[in-house]
Amino acid sequence: MKYCKNCGEKLSANQTFCTNCGTQFDSREIAANRTMQKRERQQLSAKMKATIVSVIVILAVLAGSHLYFSAQSKPIKTVEKFEQAVRNKDAKALADIMNNGQNKLTVSDKEAASYINYLTKENDFKEISKELKRQAYSIEGYKKLEPIQDIYGNKLIKLKKLSKKQWLFYDQYGIEFFPIQLNVSSNLENTEIWLNGKKVKKLKESELSEKIGYIFPGEQKIKSVFNGEYAKLTAEDTLDFADSEENVLDVYMELDGASIVVYSNDENAVLFVNGKSTGKKIADIDSFGPVPTDGTIKLHAERTINGKTEKTEEFEVTDDSSIDFIFEEPETEAASAEADIQGYMDAIGEEQIESFMYDHFVTQVNAFNNRDFDVAKETLDPNGKSYIENRKYIKYLEEKGITEEFHDMELIDYEPVDGGFNVTTEESYTIYYGDGTSKYKEFRSKFYLTVLEEGLKVHTLIETKELYSDDL
């Protein structure tokens, strides 16, 4: 910029005199000013060039970044990342993908490795990859994508578009994983369920399926544990996903144990297990167990009469058969009782047996429906197996909400045996179940009746066979 040396007025580069005060300038000074202004213009152009270059570089970087993120955000890239993790058996990478693709459970590296084996060994992973790629190229279309299924028809995986964008502009895609819901039941109540060495649940009831949680297919070990008063029972298995259906796997864990019905001709006798007293009388035990059936459990009963302790035979538990603990009675008393019984038996015929059996069925059904064992006792021998079994049966009916209606009975056959009669009958009922259903049923049953001073009593239900059944 140029100023007048005389008055300080601002001048243009080409002025030869000051228009304010009239001062004249020589030609050399004018030329110098022009050279200075030219240099200033040249310096400004260099800065501008640098600025322009910087802007171009920034735009190039932005354009390159845009192209990169656009390419990386394509759905096929998500598929390729998944394929690479599986084909390279990169469990850690796959675990990250799986945990981002579902929220049912946290997948460990070990579980992801097992899932890789499931995808590649039990399924056709090449076909799974092809289907994922088809989804990648059609995900922006109008057609809804359906989950890819595994070899057993369960939902496996599906490509999906995420709701959140990357850097506010770029779409994101992920793979959705569908786990299997695991339900487990057991033949014993209070059974602990362990999965891959970790306790996950305690089943409250027997035969009732409970949801354990979610798992992904692969090698999964399941174990059930029952900690009983007298024994610990265990069962182990490997989950078979061929049994799964619609992403649900139901597993039944059967523990090899038995509950034993015990009987004695002296119900005040005490039960002993492996030589140790249980402190319980036979009369107070509905059933004993569950215990293993490998012979490690040995049972006997003891009683004390006139200060003398008597023991029954000792039995090894090898199955779920009932056990009779029989004490020897004095011969004189036994002979007298046998003579009396024979006299009663001689006076009993078909009519008396038929009448007693009809009354027995009516009495028992009445006891069942009223959940009252005192009623059931009227026709039962207190020293017989049915005495214990029917008391237990009443509790079972109450738990299940079952009632019965007795219709009729026919005496098929009877024969005298030691101490009483073997009697065969056919009887019909309507049974009402706790779920609201009902069935009409006919049975053929065989009983052992004893003859006591007060008359006939049912000692044992020897066998029963269903002849007919019809839903109502």
C-alpha positions in Angstrom: 0.0 0.0 0.0 1.3 3.6 -0.9 0.9 6.8 1.2 1.8 10.5 0.5 5.0 11.5 2.2 3.7 15.1 2.7 0.1 14.6 4.0 -0.2 10.8 4.6 -3.1 10.4 2.1 -3.6 6.8 0.8 -2.6 6.6 -2.8 -3.0 4.0 -5.6 0.1 2.4 -7.2 -0.1 4.5 -10.5 -0.7 7.9 -9.0 2.1 10.4 -9.9 0.9 13.1 -7.5 -1.2 13.5 -4.4 -4.7 14.6 -5.1 -5.0 15.9 -1.6 -2.0 18.2 -1.3 -0.6 18.2 -4.9 2.8 16.7 -4.1 4.6 15.3 -7.1 6.4 11.8 -7.2 9.3 10.8 -9.5 9.2 7.9 -11.9 11.7 5.8 -9.9 9.6 5.8 -6.8 6.5 4.8 -8.8 8.4 1.9 -10.4 9.6 0.7 -7.0 6.1 0.7 -5.6 4.9 -1.3 -8.6 7.6 -3.9 -8.1 6.7 -4.2 -4.4 3.0 -4.7 -5.2 3.9 -7.4 -7.8 6.0 -9.3 -5.2 3.1 -9.1 -2.8 0.7 -10.5 -5.4 3.2 -13.3 -6.1 3.5 -14.2 -2.4 -0.3 -14.3 -2.0 -0.6 -16.7 -4.9 1.9 -19.2 -3.3 -0.2 -19.3 -0.1 -3.3 -19.8 -2.1 -1.6 -22.6 -4.0 -0.8 -24.3 -0.7 -4.3 -23.9 0.5 -5.7 -25.4 -2.6 -3.4 -28.4 -2.4 -4.4 -29.0 1.2 -8.1 -28.8 0.3 -7.5 -31.3 -2.6 -5.7 -33.7 -0.2 -8.5 -33.5 2.3 -11.1 -34.1 -0.3 -9.1 -37.1 -1.6 -8.9 -38.5 1.9 -12.6 -38.0 2.4 -13.4 -39.6 -0.9 -11.1 -42.5 -0.2 -12.6 -43.0 3.3 -16.1 -42.9 1.8 -15.2 -45.5 -0.7 -13.6 -47.7 2.0 -16.4 -47.5 4.5 -19.0 -47.9 1.7 -17.2 -51.1 0.6 -16.8 -52.4 4.2 -20.5 -51.7 5.0 -21.7 -53.9 2.2 -23.6 -57.0 3.5 -21.3 -59.4 1.7 -18.4 -58.3 3.9 -20.3 -59.4 7.0 -20.9 -62.8 5.4 -17.2 -63.1 4.4 -16.1 -62.3 7.9 -18.3 -65.0 9.3 -17.1 -67.5 6.7 -13.5 -66.7 7.4 -13.9 -67.3 11.2 -15.5 -70.7 10.5 -13.2 -71.9 7.8 -10.1 -70.8 9.8 -11.5 -72.4 12.9 -11.0 -69.0 14.7 -13.2 -69.7 17.8 -12.4 -66.3 19.3 -13.5 -64.4 16.2 -16.6 -66.5 15.9 -17.5 -66.0 19.6 -17.4 -62.3 19.1 -19.6 -62.5 16.1 -22.1 -64.8 17.9 -22.3 -62.6 21.0 -23.0 -59.6 18.8 -25.7 -61.6 16.9 -27.9 -62.7 19.9 -28.6 -61.9 23.5 -29.8 -65.2 24.9 -26.4 -66.2 26.3 -22.7 -65.4 26.3 -20.8 -67.8 24.1 -17.3 -68.8 25.2 -14.4 -69.6 22.8 -14.7 -73.2 23.7 -18.4 -73.2 22.9 -17.7 -71.4 19.6 -15.2 -74.0 18.7 -17.8 -76.7 19.3 -20.3 -74.8 17.2 -17.7 -74.6 14.3 -17.6 -78.4 14.4 -21.4 -78.6 14.4 -21.5 -76.3 11.3 -18.8 -78.0 9.3 -19.2 -81.7 10.4 -22.9 -82.2 11.0 -24.1 -79.7 8.4 -23.2 -78.7 4.9 -21.4 -75.5 5.6 -20.8 -74.8 1.9 -24.5 -74.7 1.3 -25.0 -72.5 4.4 -22.4 -70.1 3.0 -24.2 -70.0 -0.4 -27.5 -69.2 1.2 -25.9 -66.4 3.3 -24.5 -64.9 0.1 -27.9 -65.0 -1.5 -29.3 -63.1 1.4 -26.4 -60.6 1.2 -27.4 -59.7 -2.4 -31.2 -59.6 -1.7 -31.3 -58.1 1.7 -32.3 -54.7 0.3 -35.1 -56.2 -1.7 -38.8 -56.3 -0.8 -38.7 -60.0 0.2 -38.4 -60.8 3.9 -35.3 -63.0 4.6 -36.1 -66.3 6.4 -33.6 -68.0 8.8 -31.4 -70.7 7.3 -32.1 -74.1 8.9 -29.8 -76.8 10.1 -29.9 -80.4 9.1 -32.6 -81.1 11.7 -34.9 -78.3 10.7 -34.0 -75.8 13.5 -33.4 -72.1 12.8 -29.7 -71.6 12.5 -28.6 -68.2 11.3 -29.9 -65.2 9.2 -28.3 -62.0 7.8 -29.9 -58.9 9.1 -29.6 -55.1 8.7 -28.8 -53.3 12.0 -30.8 -50.3 13.1 -27.7 -48.3 14.1 -25.5 -46.7 11.3 -21.7 -46.4 11.3 -20.4 -42.8 11.3 -24.1 -41.7 10.9 -24.1 -42.5 7.2 -23.2 -46.1 6.6 -25.5 -49.1 7.0 -24.4 -51.9 9.2 -25.2 -55.6 8.9 -24.9 -58.6 11.2 -25.6 -62.3 11.4 -28.4 -63.3 13.8 -27.9 -66.6 15.6 -30.7 -68.8 16.9 -29.9 -71.0 20.0 -31.7 -74.1 21.2 -34.0 -74.0 24.2 -33.1 -76.9 26.6 -35.8 -78.5 28.7 -35.0 -81.3 31.1 -37.0 -83.8 33.2 -36.0 -86.6 35.5 -37.6 -89.7 37.1 -36.7 -88.4 40.5 -37.6 -85.1 42.2 -34.9 -82.7 43.5 -32.5 -83.8 40.8 -29.6 -81.5 40.1 -28.8 -80.8 36.4 -25.2 -80.1 35.4 -24.2 -78.8 31.9 -20.6 -79.1 30.8 -19.4 -79.4 34.4 -21.5 -76.5 35.8 -24.6 -76.9 37.9 -27.4 -75.0 36.2 -30.7 -76.1 37.8 -32.4 -78.3 40.5 -35.6 -79.9 39.3 -38.3 -79.7 41.9 -40.6 -82.5 40.7 -40.2 -85.8 39.0 -41.4 -86.3 35.5 -42.0 -82.5 35.1 -40.0 -80.9 32.3 -38.3 -77.6 33.3 -36.6 -75.0 31.1 -32.8 -75.1 31.8 -31.8 -72.2 29.4 -30.4 -71.8 25.9 -27.5 -73.5 24.2 -25.9 -73.7 20.8 -25.5 -77.1 19.1 -22.2 -78.8 19.5 -20.7 -81.2 21.9 -22.6 -80.6 25.2 -22.4 -82.9 28.2 -25.3 -83.2 30.6 -25.3 -84.9 34.0 -28.1 -85.4 36.6 -27.3 -85.9 40.3 -29.7 -87.1 43.1 -28.4 -86.7 46.6 -30.5 -89.1 48.6 -30.5 -89.8 52.3 -28.9 -93.2 51.7 -27.3 -92.9 48.3 -26.1 -90.6 45.6 -27.3 -91.4 42.1 -25.9 -90.0 38.9 -26.5 -90.2 35.2 -24.5 -88.7 32.3 -25.1 -88.3 28.6 -24.2 -86.2 25.5 -26.9 -84.1 24.1 -28.2 -85.3 20.8 -29.5 -82.4 18.7 -31.1 -84.8 16.3 -33.9 -85.0 18.9 -34.4 -81.2 18.8 -37.5 -79.7 17.1 -38.3 -76.1 16.3 -35.3 -75.0 18.3 -36.4 -76.9 21.4 -34.6 -79.9 22.8 -36.4 -82.0 25.5 -34.1 -84.4 27.5 -35.2 -87.0 30.0 -32.6 -88.0 32.6 -33.3 -91.4 34.1 -31.4 -92.2 37.2 -30.8 -95.9 38.0 -32.5 -96.0 41.4 -35.5 -97.7 42.9 -38.0 -96.9 45.5 -38.8 -100.1 47.4 -42.1 -101.0 49.0 -41.4 -102.7 52.3 -43.7 -105.1 54.2 -43.4 -107.0 57.5 -45.6 -109.2 59.5 -44.7 -107.0 62.4 -45.2 -103.3 61.3 -43.6 -102.1 64.5 -40.3 -103.6 63.4 -37.5 -101.1 62.6 -35.8 -100.9 59.2 -32.0 -101.2 59.0 -29.8 -100.1 56.1 -26.4 -101.7 55.7 -26.5 -102.6 59.4 -27.6 -99.2 60.6 -31.0 -98.3 62.0 -33.1 -95.8 60.2 -35.1 -95.2 63.3 -38.3 -95.7 61.3 -40.9 -98.4 61.7 -42.1 -100.4 58.8 -45.6 -99.0 59.3 -44.3 -95.5 58.8 -42.5 -96.1 55.5 -44.6 -95.8 52.4 -41.6 -96.7 50.3 -37.8 -96.7 50.8 -35.5 -94.9 48.4 -34.6 -94.1 45.8 -31.5 -96.2 46.2 -29.1 -97.8 43.7 -30.0 -101.3 42.4 -26.4 -102.5 42.2 -26.5 -104.6 45.5 -24.6 -102.0 47.6 -27.8 -101.4 49.7 -28.7 -104.2 52.1 -31.9 -104.1 54.2 -33.3 -106.0 57.1 -35.7 -105.4 59.9 -35.4 -105.8 63.7 -37.8 -106.0 66.6 -37.5 -106.6 70.3 -39.8 -109.0 72.2 -39.4 -109.7 75.9 -36.0 -108.0 75.9 -34.8 -110.2 73.0 -33.8 -108.7 69.6 -35.0 -110.6 66.5 -33.7 -110.0 63.0 -35.2 -110.8 59.6 -33.2 -112.1 56.6 -31.0 -109.4 55.0 -31.9 -108.5 51.4 -29.7 -106.8 48.7 -31.5 -104.2 46.6 -31.1 -105.3 43.0 -34.4 -104.1 41.4 -37.6 -102.3 42.4 -39.3 -105.4 43.7 -41.0 -105.1 47.1 -39.4 -106.7 50.1 -41.1 -108.8 52.8 -39.4 -108.8 56.2 -40.9 -111.9 57.9 -40.3 -112.8 61.5 -40.8 -116.3 62.7 -43.8 -116.9 65.0 -44.0 -119.5 67.7 -45.1 -122.8 66.3 -47.8 -123.4 68.8 -49.4 -120.0 68.0 -49.0 -120.6 64.3 -50.6 -124.1 64.5 -53.5 -122.7 66.5 -54.0 -119.8 64.1 -53.8 -122.2 61.1 -56.5 -124.4 62.5 -58.8 -121.4 63.1 -58.2 -120.1 59.6 -59.0 -123.5 58.1 -62.3 -123.5 59.9 -63.2 -120.1 58.6 -62.2 -121.1 55.0 -64.4 -124.1 55.1 -67.4 -121.9 55.7 -66.6 -119.5 52.9 -68.0 -120.1 49.4 -68.4 -118.3 46.1 -71.2 -116.1 47.2 -69.3 -114.7 50.2 -66.2 -114.1 48.1 -68.1 -112.3 45.4 -69.9 -110.1 47.9 -66.7 -109.2 49.7 -64.9 -108.3 46.5 -67.7 -106.0 45.4 -67.6 -104.3 48.8 -63.9 -104.1 48.6 -64.0 -102.2 45.2 -66.7 -99.8 46.5 -64.8 -99.2 49.7 -61.4 -98.5 48.0 -62.8 -96.1 45.4 -64.6 -94.2 48.2 -61.3 -94.0 50.1 -59.4 -93.0 47.0 -61.8 -90.1 46.2 -62.0 -88.9 49.8 -58.2 -89.3 50.2 -58.9 -91.2 53.4 -56.8 -94.3 54.2 -58.8 -95.0 57.3 -61.7 -95.9 55.0 -59.5 -98.1 52.9 -58.3 -100.1 55.9 -61.8 -101.7 56.3 -61.1 -104.4 53.6 -57.3 -104.7 53.9 -55.1 -107.1 55.8 -52.9 -104.8 58.0 -50.0 -107.3 57.4 -50.5 -107.3 53.7 -48.8 -105.5 50.8 -52.0 -103.9 49.7 -52.2 -102.1 53.0 -48.9 -100.3 52.2 -49.5 -99.9 48.5 -53.0 -98.5 48.8 -51.9 -95.9 51.3 -49.2 -94.8 48.8 -51.7 -94.9 46.0 -54.0 -92.5 47.7 -51.2 -90.0 48.0 -50.4 -90.4 44.3 -54.0 -89.8 43.3 -54.2 -86.7 45.5 -51.0 -85.3 43.9 -52.3 -85.9 40.4 -55.9 -84.8 41.1 -57.4 -88.1 39.9 -60.7 -89.5 41.0 -62.5 -92.8 40.0 -66.0 -94.0 39.5 -66.6 -97.8 40.1 -69.2 -99.4 37.8 -69.3 -103.1 38.2 -67.4 -106.3 39.1 -67.5 -109.9 38.0 -66.0 -112.8 39.9 -64.1 -114.9 37.3 -62.4 -117.5 39.5 -61.2 -118.4 43.0 -59.2 -121.1 44.6 -58.2 -122.0 48.1 -54.5 -121.6 49.0 -52.5 -121.5 52.2 -54.0 -118.9 54.5 -56.8 -117.8 52.2 -57.8 -117.6 48.5 -56.5 -116.5 45.2 -59.3 -114.6 43.5 -59.6 -113.3 39.9 -62.1 -110.5 39.0 -63.0 -108.2 36.1 -63.9 -104.7 37.1 -64.8 -101.5 35.2 -64.3 -97.8 36.1 -64.4 -94.3 34.8 -61.2 -92.5 35.7 -61.2 -88.6 35.8 -57.7 -87.1 35.4 -56.4 -83.8 36.8 -56.2 -82.2 33.3 -59.9 -82.5 32.8 -59.9 -85.7 30.6 -61.6 -88.9 31.5 -61.4 -92.6 30.3 -63.6 -95.7 30.7 -61.4 -98.7 31.6 -61.8 -102.4 32.2 -59.3 -104.6 34.1 -58.7 -108.2 35.0 -57.1 -108.5 38.5 -55.8 -111.3 40.7 -55.8 -110.9 44.5 -54.6 -112.9 47.4 -57.2 -112.8 50.2 -56.4 -113.8 53.7 -58.9 -115.2 56.2 -58.8 -113.5 59.6 -61.0 -113.8 62.7 -63.0 -110.8 61.4 -63.4 -112.3 57.9 -61.9 -111.9 54.5 -59.3 -109.3 53.8 -57.2 -108.3 50.8 -53.6 -109.1 51.4 -52.0 -108.6 48.0 -52.8 -107.4 44.5 -50.9 -110.1 42.6 -51.4 -108.6 39.2 -53.7 -106.4 37.1 -54.1 -106.2 33.4 -56.0 -103.5 31.4 -58.5 -105.1 29.0 -60.1 -102.1 27.5 -59.8 -98.3 27.4 -61.8 -95.6 25.7 -61.6 -91.8 25.9 -64.7 -90.0 27.0 
